[in-house]
Amino acid sequence: MEDLRHPGRDELRIESVIAALDHPIRLRVVRTLASAEREMTCTEILPDMTKSSASHHWKVLRENGIVEQRRDGRFLFQRLRRDDLDARFPGIIDAVIAPA
């Protein structure tokens, strides 16, 4: 199984976060997780997407510090790293999830 490395708070870079959020699927994921009151599985968030496409988006979000993933059996749970993102880049998540 792939190692689920997550960058530390001090490793988060604004240009990487913005680049990762510059895709409609990943933006939808962040908005979904921001409004969730619990961790969610990959298929709850992206139910109609192929596994390979979804895996790519999850990897981009994880490697750029936007989501934290946790394995539990065959499930992969996601949560938004809002505290870390708000600490490094105040207001970025509010700006991203705000209605257009």
N, C-alpha and C positions, 0 to 999 in steps of 0.2 A: 504494500500500500504506500501511496505517496505521503511523504512527510508534510504535515500541515504547518509550515513555518509562517509565522505572523511577524511582521516588523514591529519593533518596539515603538512606543510613542515618539521618542526622540528621532527615530528613523523616518518618520512620515515627512514627505516632501509635497508641497502644494502643487507643483507642476505635475507630479505623478497622480495625485488625487484628482486633479481637474481632468487630466487625460483619461483616467479610468472612468470618470463620470460622463465623458463625452460620447456616450452611446445610449440610444433610447432604451435598450433592454436593461442595461446596468442602472440607468436612472430610475426605471420602473422598479427594479429590485430595491434600491435605496429608499424610495418612497414607500414601498410596501413594508420594509423592515422598520422604517421610522414610525409607521402608524401601528405596528404590531406591539402587543403587550407581552410577547413571549418569543422564544426562539422558534424558528420555522425551518422545515425541511426544504431541500432544493425543489422537490416536486410540488410542494404547496405553493411555492412562489412562481415557478416556471413549469407548470404542468404539461404544456403542449410542446415543449422544446425538446429536440433530440438531446440525448445524454452528452454527446461530444460538444455540441454548441453550448449547452448549459455549463459544462465543465470549464470551457474556455472562459466564459463570463465570470464564473465563481473564482477561478484562478486569478484573473485580473483584479477583481475586487479584493481578494485576500492578500495578494502580494503587494498591493498598494495601500494596505492598512484600513480599508473601508469596512470590511466585514471580518468577523472572527468565526471560524468554523470549528465544530466539535463533532467527533464521531461517537456514535452510540450504536453498536451493532452494525447493521447494514445501512443505517441512516446517517446523514450528514446534516447537522443542525447549523443554522446561520443566525448571527445576530449582528446588528449594526454597531460599530465601534464609536458610537456617538460621543461618549465621554472623552476618548482620546482625540477624536477629530475636533471637538469643541475646544479642548484645551490647546491644541496646536494652532487651529485656524478658527477662531471664534466666529460663529454665525454662518459657517459654510453649509452646514446641513440645513439650517433654516432657509437659507437662500435656495438650496437645491429642491427642497420639498414644497416651497411656496407655490401656490397656483400661478400659472403663467399670466 
